[in-house]
Amino acid sequence: MSDYIRKMTNNMAGINHSFCKVAALITLTMVSLASQATTYYVAKSGNDTNAGTQASPWLTINHAASVVTAAGSTVLVGAGTYAETVTFAHSGTSGNPIIFNGQGVAIIDGSTLPCCTNSSFFFIEISY
């Protein structure tokens, strides 16, 4: 009977060890994915060579749309009128989209741009 218990204990230890490895791998993957999602900032006082942080925001929404790639990230756009075209190069995933959120009234105005003098200048394509 003691040999049987010893074998069962060894088998359970192996299963438990494998389970712990899988659980650790899943946890590390989730932490890694979560750490990639970041909050970035755009403000009329910013500069596109800045880091995109609250203390050092970007100037244009288009710059943010071109460089933010991590699913689940958020871009907080400061109040103001942004005279620019915006190409959303990355969209995140269906469960974790990249979010652009206006802080106050943030307006994208393409009416003064040579490429956008008609009413159909705004186009968003989402690719999940």
N, CA, C and O atoms as a DFTB+ gen file, in Angstrom:
512 C
 N C O
     1  1       0.805      -1.191       0.000
     2  2       0.000       0.000       0.000
     3  2       0.852       1.260       0.000
     4  3       0.472       2.247      -0.630
     5  1       1.974       1.260       0.676
     6  2       2.822       2.443       0.742
     7  2       3.436       2.756      -0.623
     8  3       3.623       3.930      -0.945
     9  1       3.760       1.723      -1.452
    10  2       4.271       1.966      -2.808
    11  2       3.201       2.652      -3.650
    12  3       3.502       3.561      -4.425
    13  1       1.972       2.222      -3.499
    14  2       0.862       2.822      -4.236
    15  2       0.715       4.300      -3.862
    16  3       0.559       5.143      -4.746
    17  1       0.761       4.614      -2.608
    18  2       0.639       5.997      -2.136
    19  2       1.808       6.827      -2.641
    20  3       1.623       7.972      -3.053
    21  1       3.012       6.263      -2.615
    22  2       4.199       6.969      -3.087
    23  2       4.064       7.293      -4.581
    24  3       4.376       8.408      -5.000
    25  1       3.597       6.321      -5.392
    26  2       3.425       6.546      -6.826
    27  2       2.364       7.624      -7.080
    28  3       2.546       8.501      -7.925
    29  1       1.267       7.545      -6.345
    30  2       0.204       8.543      -6.505
    31  2       0.705       9.929      -6.119
    32  3       0.390      10.911      -6.792
    33  1       1.473      10.017      -5.053
    34  2       2.024      11.299      -4.605
    35  2       2.972      11.867      -5.655
    36  3       2.932      13.063      -5.944
    37  1       3.823      11.020      -6.228
    38  2       4.739      11.472      -7.281
    39  2       3.969      11.927      -8.515
    40  3       4.316      12.940      -9.122
    41  1       2.920      11.182      -8.893
    42  2       2.097      11.574     -10.045
    43  2       1.406      12.917      -9.796
    44  3       1.373      13.780     -10.673
    45  1       0.860      13.080      -8.601
    46  2       0.181      14.330      -8.255
    47  2       1.173      15.492      -8.241
    48  3       0.839      16.593      -8.679
    49  1       2.364      15.263      -7.752
    50  2       3.381      16.316      -7.725
    51  2       3.729      16.743      -9.151
    52  3       3.899      17.932      -9.422
    53  1       3.835      15.774     -10.061
    54  2       4.130      16.093     -11.461
    55  2       3.013      16.885     -12.103
    56  3       3.260      17.847     -12.829
    57  1       1.778      16.477     -11.832
    58  2       0.615      17.183     -12.374
    59  2       0.557      18.585     -11.777
    60  3       0.342      19.559     -12.498
    61  1       0.745      18.689     -10.483
    62  2       0.700      19.976      -9.801
    63  2       1.801      20.895     -10.335
    64  3       1.566      22.085     -10.546
    65  1       2.997      20.353     -10.554
    66  2       4.117      21.134     -11.086
    67  2       3.793      21.640     -12.495
    68  3       4.055      22.800     -12.812
    69  1       3.225      20.773     -13.341
    70  2       2.853      21.174     -14.702
    71  2       1.773      22.248     -14.676
    72  3       1.821      23.210     -15.443
    73  1       0.800      22.074     -13.786
    74  2      -0.269      23.062     -13.653
    75  2       0.304      24.411     -13.244
    76  3      -0.104      25.445     -13.772
    77  1       1.239      24.409     -12.314
    78  2       1.857      25.656     -11.862
    79  2       2.619      26.338     -12.995
    80  3       2.594      27.563     -13.112
    81  1       3.295      25.550     -13.828
    82  2       4.017      26.131     -14.967
    83  2       3.035      26.804     -15.924
    84  3       3.270      27.922     -16.382
    85  1       1.934      26.113     -16.223
    86  2       0.930      26.666     -17.135
    87  2       0.302      27.925     -16.519
    88  3       0.143      28.935     -17.205
    89  1      -0.047      27.867     -15.253
    90  2      -0.651      29.017     -14.581
    91  2       0.311      30.204     -14.569
    92  3      -0.109      31.342     -14.775
    93  1       1.585      29.949     -14.332
    94  2       2.579      31.022     -14.328
    95  2       2.725      31.626     -15.718
    96  3       2.840      32.843     -15.857
    97  1       2.720      30.786     -16.745
    98  2       2.837      31.271     -18.116
    99  2       1.640      32.147     -18.487
   100  3       1.804      33.202     -19.099
   101  1       0.452      31.709     -18.119
   102  2      -0.756      32.489     -18.407
   103  2      -0.697      33.824     -17.676
   104  3      -1.023      34.863     -18.251
   105  1      -0.287      33.801     -16.420
   106  2      -0.198      35.027     -15.633
   107  2       0.807      35.996     -16.240
   108  3       0.525      37.189     -16.359
   109  1       1.974      35.493     -16.624
   110  2       2.985      36.353     -17.233
   111  2       2.498      36.940     -18.550
   112  3       2.768      38.104     -18.848
   113  1       1.789      36.152     -19.333
   114  2       1.250      36.634     -20.599
   115  2       0.238      37.745     -20.358
   116  3       0.257      38.764     -21.049
   117  1      -0.644      37.556     -19.384
   118  2      -1.659      38.561     -19.086
   119  2      -1.010      39.844     -18.579
   120  3      -1.418      40.938     -18.969
   121  1      -0.015      39.724     -17.722
   122  2       0.678      40.903     -17.217
   123  2       1.388      41.621     -18.357
   124  3       1.379      42.850     -18.422
   125  1       1.996      40.866     -19.246
   126  2       2.687      41.449     -20.391
   127  2       1.717      42.208     -21.284
   128  3       2.011      43.326     -21.705
   129  1       0.568      41.616     -21.576
   130  2      -0.424      42.277     -22.420
   131  2      -0.977      43.520     -21.739
   132  3      -1.162      44.558     -22.375
   133  1      -1.239      43.409     -20.448
   134  2      -1.771      44.551     -19.714
   135  2      -0.759      45.688     -19.669
   136  3      -1.145      46.856     -19.723
   137  1       0.520      45.371     -19.574
   138  2       1.530      46.412     -19.483
   139  2       1.716      47.127     -20.813
   140  3       2.243      48.239     -20.837
   141  1       1.303      46.526     -21.909
   142  2       1.431      47.170     -23.199
   143  2       0.374      48.260     -23.399
   144  3       0.631      49.256     -24.076
   145  1      -0.795      48.076     -22.822
   146  2      -1.844      49.079     -22.942
   147  2      -1.454      50.286     -22.095
   148  3      -1.196      50.154     -20.898
   149  1      -1.412      51.462     -22.718
   150  2      -0.915      52.662     -22.069
   151  2      -1.866      53.812     -22.345
   152  3      -2.613      53.786     -23.323
   153  1      -1.841      54.810     -21.495
   154  2      -2.583      56.035     -21.745
   155  2      -1.611      57.078     -22.277
   156  3      -0.563      57.337     -21.685
   157  1      -1.979      57.669     -23.406
   158  2      -1.168      58.703     -24.049
   159  2      -1.954      60.006     -24.067
   160  3      -3.167      60.015     -23.854
   161  1      -1.252      61.107     -24.324
   162  2      -1.882      62.429     -24.273
   163  2      -1.531      63.253     -25.508
   164  3      -0.407      63.218     -26.008
   165  1      -2.538      63.999     -25.984
   166  2      -2.383      64.956     -27.070
   167  2      -2.919      66.285     -26.540
   168  3      -3.968      66.323     -25.898
   169  1      -2.196      67.376     -26.811
   170  2      -2.642      68.701     -26.370
   171  2      -2.172      69.755     -27.360
   172  3      -1.177      69.563     -28.059
   173  1      -2.890      70.864     -27.414
   174  2      -2.523      71.965     -28.307
   175  2      -1.162      72.550     -27.932
   176  3      -0.527      73.201     -28.761
   177  1      -0.709      72.335     -26.718
   178  2       0.607      72.827     -26.282
   179  2       1.712      71.791     -26.477
   180  3       2.856      72.023     -26.086
   181  1       1.376      70.653     -27.079
   182  2       2.336      69.557     -27.202
   183  2       3.262      69.688     -28.390
   184  3       3.293      70.702     -29.087
   185  1       4.024      68.608     -28.594
   186  2       4.956      68.519     -29.711
   187  2       5.049      67.047     -30.085
   188  3       5.156      66.192     -29.206
   189  1       5.011      66.746     -31.363
   190  2       5.025      65.342     -31.790
   191  2       6.348      64.637     -31.514
   192  3       6.436      63.418     -31.662
   193  1       7.367      65.374     -31.121
   194  2       8.629      64.730     -30.726
   195  2       8.622      64.378     -29.240
   196  3       9.550      63.732     -28.754
   197  1       7.586      64.797     -28.515
   198  2       7.463      64.469     -27.092
   199  2       7.141      62.992     -26.911
   200  3       6.975      62.255     -27.884
   201  1       7.055      62.572     -25.659
   202  2       6.813      61.166     -25.312
   203  2       5.335      60.786     -25.305
   204  3       5.014      59.600     -25.233
   205  1       4.435      61.752     -25.377
   206  2       3.009      61.439     -25.343
   207  2       2.488      61.214     -23.939
   208  3       1.428      60.614     -23.755
   209  1       3.224      61.689     -22.948
   210  2       2.799      61.570     -21.554
   211  2       1.978      62.799     -21.172
   212  3       1.885      63.753     -21.945
   213  1       1.390      62.776     -19.990
   214  2       0.601      63.915     -19.544
   215  2       1.490      65.161     -19.403
   216  3       1.071      66.270     -19.732
   217  1       2.708      64.967     -18.915
   218  2       3.630      66.086     -18.745
   219  2       4.270      66.522     -20.064
   220  3       4.736      67.654     -20.188
   221  1       4.289      65.628     -21.040
   222  2       4.944      65.901     -22.318
   223  2       4.091      65.338     -23.463
   224  3       4.458      64.344     -24.091
   225  1       2.932      65.996     -23.729
   226  2       1.979      65.443     -24.707
   227  2       2.418      65.653     -26.158
   228  3       3.287      66.472     -26.456
   229  1       1.787      64.885     -27.045
   230  2       1.956      65.082     -28.476
   231  2       1.101      66.272     -28.915
   232  3       0.204      66.706     -28.192
   233  1       1.386      66.781     -30.088
   234  2       0.633      67.917     -30.616
   235  2      -0.540      67.488     -31.487
   236  3      -1.599      68.115     -31.453
   237  1      -0.363      66.419     -32.271
   238  2      -1.403      66.069     -33.242
   239  2      -2.039      64.711     -32.958
   240  3      -1.397      63.779     -32.474
   241  1      -3.312      64.645     -33.277
   242  2      -4.055      63.396     -33.144
   243  2      -3.530      62.393     -34.157
   244  3      -3.457      61.198     -33.871
   245  1      -3.163      62.878     -35.344
   246  2      -2.654      61.985     -36.378
   247  2      -1.371      61.291     -35.926
   248  3      -1.173      60.109     -36.206
   249  1      -0.506      62.015     -35.233
   250  2       0.726      61.386     -34.735
   251  2       0.371      60.253     -33.770
   252  3       0.915      59.152     -33.858
   253  1      -0.543      60.541     -32.855
   254  2      -0.969      59.507     -31.903
   255  2      -1.561      58.311     -32.645
   256  3      -1.265      57.162     -32.316
   257  1      -2.388      58.582     -33.634
   258  2      -3.037      57.501     -34.387
   259  2      -2.032      56.655     -35.155
   260  3      -2.296      55.487     -35.442
   261  1      -0.883      57.231     -35.488
   262  2       0.114      56.473     -36.255
   263  2       1.070      55.682     -35.359
   264  3       1.617      54.668     -35.793
   265  1       1.279      56.128     -34.119
   266  2       2.285      55.458     -33.284
   267  2       1.716      54.567     -32.182
   268  3       2.421      53.691     -31.680
   269  1       0.463      54.770     -31.799
   270  2      -0.137      53.932     -30.751
   271  2      -0.608      52.629     -31.387
   272  3      -1.499      52.628     -32.237
   273  1      -0.002      51.526     -30.969
   274  2      -0.310      50.231     -31.579
   275  2      -0.872      49.207     -30.599
   276  3      -1.490      48.231     -31.025
   277  1      -0.676      49.403     -29.308
   278  2      -1.064      48.390     -28.326
   279  2      -2.568      48.375     -28.098
   280  3      -3.174      49.398     -27.781
   281  1      -3.157      47.203     -28.264
   282  2      -4.584      47.028     -28.006
   283  2      -4.895      47.442     -26.577
   284  3      -4.135      47.146     -25.655
   285  1      -6.017      48.128     -26.402
   286  2      -6.430      48.553     -25.077
   287  2      -5.864      49.892     -24.650
   288  3      -6.194      50.382     -23.570
   289  1      -5.018      50.496     -25.472
   290  2      -4.456      51.803     -25.131
   291  2      -5.513      52.889     -25.277
   292  3      -6.500      52.729     -25.996
   293  1      -5.284      54.004     -24.575
   294  2      -6.186      55.145     -24.641
   295  2      -5.380      56.386     -24.982
   296  3      -4.287      56.593     -24.455
   297  1      -5.926      57.209     -25.869
   298  2      -5.333      58.498     -26.193
   299  2      -6.300      59.566     -25.704
   300  3      -7.427      59.659     -26.191
   301  1      -5.865      60.363     -24.753
   302  2      -6.685      61.453     -24.240
   303  2      -6.317      62.721     -24.998
   304  3      -5.177      63.182     -24.949
   305  1      -7.303      63.275     -25.699
   306  2      -7.079      64.433     -26.557
   307  2      -7.598      65.674     -25.844
   308  3      -8.780      65.767     -25.513
   309  1      -6.694      66.628     -25.610
   310  2      -7.054      67.859     -24.916
   311  2      -7.997      68.722     -25.739
   312  3      -8.091      68.583     -26.958
   313  1      -8.686      69.607     -25.050
   314  2      -9.637      70.511     -25.697
   315  2      -8.935      71.387     -26.718
   316  3      -7.787      71.791     -26.531
   317  1      -9.646      71.673     -27.802
   318  2      -9.110      72.549     -28.834
   319  2      -9.538      72.090     -30.204
   320  3     -10.169      71.044     -30.357
   321  1      -9.190      72.879     -31.196
   322  2      -9.484      72.538     -32.580
   323  2      -8.195      72.106     -33.241
   324  3      -7.205      72.837     -33.238
   325  1      -8.214      70.922     -33.803
   326  2      -7.053      70.324     -34.449
   327  2      -7.292      70.347     -35.958
   328  3      -8.096      69.570     -36.473
   329  1      -6.590      71.241     -36.667
   330  2      -6.728      71.372     -38.116
   331  2      -5.772      70.380     -38.761
   332  3      -4.618      70.703     -39.040
   333  1      -6.261      69.185     -38.990
   334  2      -5.414      68.112     -39.518
   335  2      -6.265      66.998     -40.090
   336  3      -7.456      66.894     -39.798
   337  1      -5.651      66.184     -40.893
   338  2      -6.293      64.938     -41.298
   339  2      -5.773      63.861     -40.355
   340  3      -4.637      63.926     -39.885
   341  1      -6.599      62.891     -40.090
   342  2      -6.217      61.813     -39.174
   343  2      -6.411      60.478     -39.871
   344  3      -7.492      60.174     -40.376
   345  1      -5.357      59.694     -39.889
   346  2      -5.425      58.332     -40.404
   347  2      -5.213      57.395     -39.232
   348  3      -4.132      57.345     -38.645
   349  1      -6.247      56.659     -38.903
   350  2      -6.153      55.710     -37.794
   351  2      -5.500      54.437     -38.328
   352  3      -6.152      53.598     -38.950
   353  1      -4.199      54.313     -38.072
   354  2      -3.415      53.208     -38.627
   355  2      -3.608      51.896     -37.862
   356  3      -3.403      50.817     -38.417
   357  1      -3.994      51.990     -36.614
   358  2      -4.150      50.797     -35.771
   359  2      -5.462      50.906     -35.007
   360  3      -5.868      51.995     -34.602
   361  1      -6.121      49.766     -34.814
   362  2      -7.423      49.817     -34.146
   363  2      -7.495      48.962     -32.891
   364  3      -8.509      48.997     -32.192
   365  1      -6.454      48.193     -32.579
   366  2      -6.524      47.290     -31.434
   367  2      -7.210      45.998     -31.834
   368  3      -7.006      45.492     -32.938
   369  1      -8.020      45.469     -30.938
   370  2      -8.786      44.250     -31.207
   371  2     -10.248      44.509     -30.881
   372  3     -10.578      45.534     -30.285
   373  1     -11.122      43.595     -31.264
   374  2     -12.552      43.801     -30.993
   375  2     -12.828      43.860     -29.491
   376  3     -13.733      44.572     -29.057
   377  1     -12.072      43.133     -28.712
   378  2     -12.258      43.152     -27.259
   379  2     -11.444      44.215     -26.550
   380  3     -11.721      44.548     -25.398
   381  1     -10.440      44.751     -27.230
   382  2      -9.537      45.751     -26.661
   383  2      -9.189      46.806     -27.705
   384  3      -8.059      46.843     -28.192
   385  1     -10.144      47.662     -28.054
   386  2      -9.849      48.668     -29.077
   387  2      -8.936      49.769     -28.533
   388  3      -8.828      49.957     -27.321
   389  1      -8.295      50.480     -29.428
   390  2      -7.568      51.687     -29.052
   391  2      -8.609      52.799     -28.995
   392  3      -9.353      53.011     -29.953
   393  1      -8.658      53.503     -27.877
   394  2      -9.707      54.502     -27.642
   395  2      -9.122      55.907     -27.709
   396  3      -8.096      56.190     -27.090
   397  1      -9.778      56.780     -28.460
   398  2      -9.450      58.199     -28.494
   399  2     -10.570      58.912     -27.751
   400  3     -11.735      58.809     -28.137
   401  1     -10.232      59.631     -26.694
   402  2     -11.230      60.244     -25.829
   403  2     -10.938      61.730     -25.703
   404  3      -9.874      62.122     -25.224
   405  1     -11.887      62.556     -26.133
   406  2     -11.734      64.004     -26.015
   407  2     -11.904      64.453     -24.584
   408  3     -12.844      64.045     -23.903
   409  1     -11.002      65.286     -24.133
   410  2     -11.057      65.860     -22.785
   411  2     -11.526      67.305     -22.931
   412  3     -10.737      68.190     -23.259
   413  1     -12.802      67.535     -22.688
   414  2     -13.392      68.814     -23.046
   415  2     -13.865      68.690     -24.490
   416  3     -14.205      67.597     -24.942
   417  1     -13.888      69.788     -25.202
   418  2     -14.325      69.755     -26.589
   419  2     -13.087      69.702     -27.486
   420  3     -12.354      70.682     -27.619
   421  1     -12.877      68.544     -28.091
   422  2     -11.769      68.357     -29.031
   423  2     -12.372      68.180     -30.418
   424  3     -13.176      67.276     -30.643
   425  1     -11.981      69.046     -31.343
   426  2     -12.565      69.062     -32.683
   427  2     -11.478      68.801     -33.716
   428  3     -10.412      69.415     -33.680
   429  1     -11.757      67.885     -34.635
   430  2     -10.891      67.695     -35.799
   431  2     -11.542      68.468     -36.932
   432  3     -12.641      68.132     -37.372
   433  1     -10.858      69.511     -37.404
   434  2     -11.406      70.374     -38.449
   435  2     -10.520      70.292     -39.680
   436  3      -9.414      70.832     -39.690
   437  1     -10.993      69.630     -40.697
   438  2     -10.241      69.507     -41.937
   439  2     -10.688      70.481     -42.998
   440  3     -10.238      70.394     -44.140
   441  1     -11.564      71.410     -42.652
   442  2     -12.149      72.308     -43.652
   443  2     -11.132      73.262     -44.267
   444  3     -11.358      73.765     -45.367
   445  1     -10.037      73.521     -43.598
   446  2      -9.044      74.448     -44.146
   447  2      -7.902      73.723     -44.854
   448  3      -6.992      74.362     -45.382
   449  1      -7.945      72.418     -44.867
   450  2      -6.881      71.641     -45.499
   451  2      -7.184      71.452     -46.979
   452  3      -8.332      71.198     -47.342
   453  1      -6.167      71.571     -47.848
   454  2      -6.399      71.473     -49.292
   455  2      -6.993      70.128     -49.721
   456  3      -7.734      70.055     -50.701
   457  1      -6.667      69.079     -48.989
   458  2      -7.155      67.757     -49.394
   459  2      -8.601      67.516     -48.994
   460  3      -9.226      66.561     -49.454
   461  1      -9.137      68.389     -48.132
   462  2     -10.401      68.027     -47.478
   463  2     -11.454      69.109     -47.582
   464  3     -12.089      69.444     -46.583
   465  1     -11.651      69.655     -48.744
   466  2     -12.618      70.735     -48.873
   467  2     -14.023      70.249     -49.190
   468  3     -14.944      71.058     -49.307
   469  1     -14.202      68.925     -49.332
   470  2     -15.559      68.422     -49.521
   471  2     -16.027      67.735     -48.241
   472  3     -15.236      67.537     -47.319
   473  1     -17.268      67.382     -48.179
   474  2     -17.851      66.867     -46.937
   475  2     -17.550      65.396     -46.674
   476  3     -17.982      64.865     -45.651
   477  1     -16.832      64.730     -47.553
   478  2     -16.589      63.299     -47.360
   479  2     -15.124      63.005     -47.029
   480  3     -14.586      61.982     -47.452
   481  1     -14.480      63.895     -46.275
   482  2     -13.058      63.719     -45.988
   483  2     -12.791      62.798     -44.816
   484  3     -11.646      62.385     -44.629
   485  1     -13.778      62.459     -44.024
   486  2     -13.561      61.677     -42.802
   487  2     -13.890      60.216     -43.047
   488  3     -15.021      59.879     -43.398
   489  1     -12.901      59.343     -42.862
   490  2     -13.095      57.923     -43.112
   491  2     -12.353      57.135     -42.051
   492  3     -11.164      57.357     -41.824
   493  1     -13.046      56.222     -41.406
   494  2     -12.426      55.355     -40.407
   495  2     -12.613      53.911     -40.838
   496  3     -13.726      53.481     -41.141
   497  1     -11.525      53.174     -40.863
   498  2     -11.588      51.748     -41.169
   499  2     -11.097      50.990     -39.959
   500  3      -9.982      51.216     -39.490
   501  1     -11.918      50.093     -39.451
   502  2     -11.541      49.281     -38.293
   503  2     -11.205      47.881     -38.778
   504  3     -11.988      47.258     -39.495
   505  1     -10.036      47.391     -38.384
   506  2      -9.606      46.056     -38.826
   507  2      -9.264      45.210     -37.605
   508  3      -8.145      45.270     -37.096
   509  1     -10.204      44.443     -37.151
   510  2      -9.958      43.560     -36.011
   511  2      -9.485      42.238     -36.505
   512  3      -9.218      41.339     -35.707
